[in-house]
Amino acid sequence: MLPQEIIRAKRDGQVLADNDIAAFIAGLTNGAVTEGQAAAFAMAVYFKGMNITERVALTKAMRDSGTVLHWDLPGPVLDKHSTGGVGDTVSLMLAPMVAACGGYVPMISGRGLGHTGGTFDKMESIPGYVATPTMAKFRTVTSKVGCAIIGQTADLAPADKRLYGIRDVTATVESIGLITASILSKKLAAGLQGLAMDVKCGNGAFMPTLPKARELAQSIAQVATGAGLPTTALITDMDRPLTDVAGNALEVAYAIDYLTGARREPRMHEVTMALCTEMLLLGKLARTPKVARTMLQTALDSGAAAEKFAQMVAALGGPRKLLDQPWKHLERAPLQVAIAPARGGTVTQIDTRAVGMVVVALGGGRSRPQDAVDHAVGLTDLAGIGDTVGPDRPLAIAHTRTDAQVVEATKLLRAAYRIGGRAAALNQPVLDRIIV
């Protein structure tokens, strides 16, 4: 069937046959499907949806568009994926923590989507770090260190790589079927034996409500199980930034602080520990959640997890002394300016998506797939819900290149914060656990 006929069928709400989905994805890979057709397909799927059978077919077709890895390692091959949020730096700590507990984590990460930061972009902010190594190098680092965080290479799920960038700029990111296939095609291509999913829920997530987050979590768990990949999904809160930091190099520095014990915010720590625990259970490295948490805390307190991170960075071309002196290597924005609120009071609500868009506006994200990312810009010391802000407590510190960016960040950040008298009750970091 011609690409336009497949688009027409989905536009009209028809269920696509496996071979039509496979043909469209093959065309996306070899260039027979144009960017306009890919955008139209994504929009048709966004509005008409896909059933579980279609999602499995789409996931497998995207997986098979490139190399599928197979591992022969002395421990379980595990990974985690987040649907994306603001201040979500979990992957940078999680991979070395699980590696320090005996797992192997070949993490294939993505770029930022919309208002959310991307793990790939964060790793690229480390000077010299090769975030798109050869498959041979990826295998070597994973087997020797226990973890390797890289970006999606041309070898792995290339059809997804092309569609991923198109979704970002065509307002089709939130499609359950496309999110499911995008996530799982890369994870299946990586040859995993267990996956922990972090499905974000709240005003800073692509799934703003708990019912929508559960729908996505169920979809991922069902499709992954149907493809032979044991998966557990946690639904975690994103009604506020996960940390008080947003921006690529700034979040790398935060991850180093976490791993070395300089700073571990309770909410970030709970989400990280909960996801790591699921990975150790899936990999049968721990029998119970209590045992898993003890192992993970030991990996942190002993410095073993930090050492794994340092080894990974060095093995992939980054500075050998990054943990000792992060800001000797990471780029700083030339201006750091406190952004005061328009009026003082208590923070009662945060539009988390809007906070993420401040970073995008500064150049820390993309408006178009081809846009370069400024790794140095971002926000630190973000005020939290319940904090009293005013002349002595700003909303955040903006890290920018120019005075004009400071003006823009001030306008956008003030609009993202609601200041009043009394803050609402805060959600727990982990809202639900879903396993099929």
PyMOL commands that set and color helices and strands:
alter all, ss='L'
color gray80, all
select helices_A, chain A and resi 3-11+18-30+35-48+52-63+90-100+119-124+135-145+158-168+176-189+210-226+248-260+266-282+289-301+304-315+326-329+352-364+403-416
alter helices_A, ss='H'
color red, helices_A
select strands_A, chain A and resi 78-82+105-109+147-151+194-201+231-237+335-339+345-350+378-380+388-389+396-400+417-420+430-435
alter strands_A, ss='S'
color yellow, strands_A
deselect
rebuild
show_as cartoon
